[in-house]
């Protein structure tokens, strides 16, 4: 057998050796931030070992292969890698999308070497898995959780605990689908948290959404019947005397209880004095108390505001006509009108720093006028979610959208995005107006 001389391989070896250490470092950087890859590169030769062990190569670490989690654990507790692990500033933990069933990742010993992590990115993890990671990273200032799984109910979304235990500046929690429900556990903060600048929680349906839908259904039935049903001595409203209680009063009482609960749940939003970017999804169940107590105090300071989902209702009156006559009031508002007035107040309070206002599936009206003099970009997006009640509802939405544009367009740039389900209805609406 004829063997090639050793010099036959020298040109390729020479070409590799001619690269500077910085060039090799750049090549290693594009090999990914997996610790298994970095450790493999370090085994080639002494030069590669020195470059692969540089602290800059370990600034970002990615753990995204569940089959390698046993190897990840060994590396995270390896004494020889502790200097490199202390250099990690951005940790990325992910797993593939689960289609059949949900299984928790094996806990990772992050507190052993990853003490200096400042940013955590996750994908396809549930809230329980995210909580297990965050409680081991006390210096975390950025949390970016994408496509959070909604089928695991072990851990609720405890926003208060998250803000109090970490010096967070940027929070982004995006749930994967709106098919699941998440329980939000939050309450007013004991003190203002000045570190948070960006807050984004989207694609979420809270458990209170069930109560909201139930009340909406009962309100619709009440309007169809057009008469009051009376319950005697049932104690439905904790009436000690067992007197007559109208169905309307019963629903109003339940709505007020829901409103008080929602106001306490989202009061922490107003306790973020340096918040500049707010993005919140699924505002369908927000009553007037949330708009006035949580959102309104932040409006003058916000640079960008994105809200998902607000629709109009025709709920019962807050007070009976007799009570309002006793208070000598000229006009009594429905709960929906009260909430809309609160939204109008929020829009009117927008400050000069506002740059972008995005409203997704948000039923706007001509009363919602931006008071800021500085030109802002307003984006309106409507999906087929608002078409559940047919074309009559769509016609009302388009009429109100037109009024909103007429009121705000002279001062602001307005962009409208309608999905395929709206195109035919939009054209019909335009033809009718012409």
Secondary structure, 3 states (H helix, E strand, C coil): CCCCCHHHHHHHHHHHHCCCHHHHHHHHHCCCCEHHHHHHHCCCCHHHHHHHCCHHHHCEEEECCHHHHHHHHHHHCCHHHHHHHCCCCEEEEECCCCCCCCCCCCCCCHHHHCCCCCEEEEECCEHHHHHHHHCCCCCCCEEEEEEEECCCCCCCEEHHHHHHHCCCCEEEEEECCCCCCECEECCCCCCCCCCCCEEEEECCCECHHHHHHHHHHHHHHHHHHCCCCEEECCCCCCCCCCCEEEHHHHHHHHHHHHHHHHHHHCHHHHHCCCCCEEEECCCCCCCHHHHHHHHHHHHCCCCEEEEEEECCCCCCECCCHHHHHHCCCCCCCEHHHHHHHHHHHHHHCCCCCCCEEEEEEECCCCCCCCCCCCCCEEEEEECHHHHCCCHHHHHHHHHHHHHHHHHHCCCCEEEEEECHHHHHHHHHHHHHHC
